[in-house]
């Protein structure tokens, strides 16, 4: 197995039904990983979603993410652009619950 094959295999395992959460991103079911900020999941207001770039090629402010019965939105600080980190294979997308849309 070469490095390219190993990356594909690792991504397939990391984002499989056995190792990831089934979420809905803008109406499409995909697998991802949720990391809750602050407190535990029922009361967390902020979270980070890790997804494959191939599943979410262009994440945008206010995209809708549904985890279980909770609706989250892609977060953007009022003073800056959306802070989305990526490594070419995955995105780390900041999420928020109960956000009022910012005025443009």
DOFITI-35806 format. One record per residue (C-alpha): residue number from 1; x, y, z; residue in one letter. Coordinates in nm, 2 decimals, always signed. Layout:
// residues N
{NUM; {X; Y; Z}; 'A'}
...
// end
This chain:
// residues 104
{1; {+0.00; +0.00; +0.00}; 'X'}
{2; {+0.14; +0.34; -0.10}; 'X'}
{3; {+0.08; +0.67; +0.09}; 'X'}
{4; {-0.21; +0.78; -0.13}; 'X'}
{5; {-0.38; +0.44; -0.07}; 'X'}
{6; {-0.32; +0.47; +0.30}; 'X'}
{7; {-0.48; +0.82; +0.31}; 'X'}
{8; {-0.79; +0.69; +0.13}; 'X'}
{9; {-0.82; +0.39; +0.36}; 'X'}
{10; {-0.77; +0.61; +0.67}; 'X'}
{11; {-1.04; +0.85; +0.56}; 'X'}
{12; {-1.28; +0.57; +0.48}; 'X'}
{13; {-1.24; +0.43; +0.83}; 'X'}
{14; {-1.25; +0.77; +1.01}; 'X'}
{15; {-1.57; +0.87; +0.83}; 'X'}
{16; {-1.74; +0.53; +0.84}; 'X'}
{17; {-2.07; +0.45; +1.01}; 'X'}
{18; {-1.87; +0.27; +1.28}; 'X'}
{19; {-1.66; +0.57; +1.37}; 'X'}
{20; {-1.85; +0.89; +1.28}; 'X'}
{21; {-2.18; +1.06; +1.35}; 'X'}
{22; {-2.45; +1.07; +1.09}; 'X'}
{23; {-2.54; +1.43; +1.04}; 'X'}
{24; {-2.74; +1.63; +0.79}; 'X'}
{25; {-2.55; +1.91; +0.62}; 'X'}
{26; {-2.77; +2.15; +0.41}; 'X'}
{27; {-3.02; +1.86; +0.36}; 'X'}
{28; {-2.76; +1.59; +0.27}; 'X'}
{29; {-2.68; +1.31; +0.51}; 'X'}
{30; {-2.31; +1.27; +0.56}; 'X'}
{31; {-2.08; +1.13; +0.83}; 'X'}
{32; {-1.87; +1.37; +1.04}; 'X'}
{33; {-1.73; +1.42; +1.39}; 'X'}
{34; {-1.87; +1.67; +1.64}; 'X'}
{35; {-1.66; +1.82; +1.92}; 'X'}
{36; {-1.87; +2.02; +2.16}; 'X'}
{37; {-1.73; +2.33; +2.32}; 'X'}
{38; {-1.77; +2.43; +2.68}; 'X'}
{39; {-2.02; +2.19; +2.83}; 'X'}
{40; {-2.17; +1.86; +2.73}; 'X'}
{41; {-2.38; +1.81; +2.41}; 'X'}
{42; {-2.73; +1.90; +2.55}; 'X'}
{43; {-2.62; +2.24; +2.67}; 'X'}
{44; {-2.33; +2.33; +2.44}; 'X'}
{45; {-2.37; +2.65; +2.23}; 'X'}
{46; {-2.06; +2.60; +2.02}; 'X'}
{47; {-1.92; +2.30; +1.84}; 'X'}
{48; {-1.67; +2.21; +1.58}; 'X'}
{49; {-1.77; +1.98; +1.29}; 'X'}
{50; {-1.50; +1.78; +1.11}; 'X'}
{51; {-1.61; +1.65; +0.76}; 'X'}
{52; {-1.45; +1.54; +0.44}; 'X'}
{53; {-1.38; +1.81; +0.18}; 'X'}
{54; {-1.54; +1.57; -0.07}; 'X'}
{55; {-1.87; +1.58; +0.13}; 'X'}
{56; {-1.87; +1.96; +0.19}; 'X'}
{57; {-1.66; +2.12; -0.08}; 'X'}
{58; {-1.75; +2.49; +0.01}; 'X'}
{59; {-1.88; +2.55; +0.36}; 'X'}
{60; {-2.04; +2.89; +0.40}; 'X'}
{61; {-2.17; +3.11; +0.69}; 'X'}
{62; {-2.52; +3.00; +0.80}; 'X'}
{63; {-2.51; +2.66; +0.64}; 'X'}
{64; {-2.74; +2.43; +0.83}; 'X'}
{65; {-2.61; +2.13; +1.02}; 'X'}
{66; {-2.85; +1.89; +1.20}; 'X'}
{67; {-2.72; +1.66; +1.47}; 'X'}
{68; {-2.99; +1.44; +1.61}; 'X'}
{69; {-3.27; +1.68; +1.66}; 'X'}
{70; {-3.05; +1.99; +1.71}; 'X'}
{71; {-3.00; +2.25; +1.44}; 'X'}
{72; {-2.66; +2.42; +1.42}; 'X'}
{73; {-2.53; +2.69; +1.19}; 'X'}
{74; {-2.19; +2.75; +1.05}; 'X'}
{75; {-2.05; +3.03; +1.27}; 'X'}
{76; {-1.89; +3.36; +1.17}; 'X'}
{77; {-1.75; +3.61; +1.41}; 'X'}
{78; {-1.89; +3.96; +1.34}; 'X'}
{79; {-1.54; +4.10; +1.30}; 'X'}
{80; {-1.40; +3.85; +1.05}; 'X'}
{81; {-1.47; +3.59; +0.79}; 'X'}
{82; {-1.57; +3.23; +0.87}; 'X'}
{83; {-1.28; +3.06; +1.03}; 'X'}
{84; {-1.27; +2.72; +0.86}; 'X'}
{85; {-0.95; +2.51; +0.89}; 'X'}
{86; {-0.87; +2.24; +0.64}; 'X'}
{87; {-0.59; +2.01; +0.54}; 'X'}
{88; {-0.70; +1.94; +0.18}; 'X'}
{89; {-0.89; +1.62; +0.30}; 'X'}
{90; {-1.10; +1.75; +0.58}; 'X'}
{91; {-1.26; +2.07; +0.71}; 'X'}
{92; {-1.30; +2.18; +1.07}; 'X'}
{93; {-1.61; +2.40; +1.07}; 'X'}
{94; {-1.72; +2.61; +1.36}; 'X'}
{95; {-2.08; +2.57; +1.46}; 'X'}
{96; {-2.32; +2.76; +1.68}; 'X'}
{97; {-2.68; +2.70; +1.81}; 'X'}
{98; {-2.94; +2.97; +1.86}; 'X'}
{99; {-2.75; +3.23; +1.66}; 'X'}
{100; {-2.92; +3.54; +1.53}; 'X'}
{101; {-2.80; +3.61; +1.18}; 'X'}
{102; {-2.56; +3.90; +1.16}; 'X'}
{103; {-2.64; +4.21; +0.96}; 'X'}
{104; {-2.44; +4.27; +0.65}; 'X'}
// end
